[in-house]
Amino acid sequence: MKSISRIYLTLLLFTTATPIFAQSGLQRFDDRTLEYLEAHRTPGQTKAWLFISNTNDYVNVAIPAGLLVAGIIDNNPDMRQNALYVASSTATTFLLNTLIKKLVKRPRPFISNVHLTAVYQPSSTSFPSGHTSSAFSSATALVRAYPKWYVIAPAFLWSGAVGYSRMYLGVHYPSDVTAGALLGVGTAFGMGFIRP
C-alpha cells in the first residue's frame, strides 16, 4: 500500500503543477505535436483512429467479462479472480482519473490553442487522458495476470494505439496521454494484491 501512496502522491504533485506548464517547453512540445498530427490527418486514418478510440470502453469491459465467463465455464477460480483484478484495476483508474481531472481542470487542446481543431469536442477536461489510463490499466493488469508474449504484444499495442488516437484526434496533449498511461500502469500494479 505504501507504493500505491507514493505513486498517487507523485502523480498528484505533478498534476497540481500543470498550470505552471502554460508557457513552458512542455506546453510548446504538446502544441507542436498536435499541430503536426492535425496537419497530416487523412480521412482514412481519422476513421481508423476514431474507431479505436470509440471502442476502448467496450474492450475494457470485454477483457474482464471474457475472463469471468471463461473462468465459470472452465471452473477456474484463478481466472475468475483475474477477472476481478482487471475489473478492479480499471474501475479504480477511472475513479482516480476523474478526481485528478476535477483537481487539475486543464482545458482541452482545442480550447487552449486556437490553431488546433479537434475531430470532435469532448466536454470534460483534458488532464490526464481517461481513455489512455483505462486502456493501460486493463492491459497492464491482463499482462500481469498472464505474462505471455502473445498477451503482452497485443495488450500494449492496443493501449498504445488508444493513447495515440487521443492525440491524433486532437482531444488530448501528449502530456495528458503520458500521465494517463502512468496512472493506468500504476493502478494495475497497486491493485496487484487482488491477483490470485
QUILIN-V562574 format. One record per run of one state. SS is the DSSP state (alpha for helix, beta for strand, coil for the rest). FROM is the first residue (numbers start at 0). TO is the last residue. If there is no record, write none. Layout:
BEGIN
SS & FROM & TO
SS & FROM & TO
END
This chain:
BEGIN
coil & 0 & 0
alpha & 1 & 15
coil & 16 & 16
alpha & 17 & 22
coil & 23 & 23
alpha & 24 & 38
coil & 39 & 41
alpha & 42 & 72
coil & 73 & 75
alpha & 76 & 103
coil & 104 & 107
alpha & 108 & 111
coil & 112 & 128
alpha & 129 & 144
coil & 145 & 147
alpha & 148 & 167
coil & 168 & 172
alpha & 173 & 189
coil & 190 & 190
alpha & 191 & 193
coil & 194 & 195
END
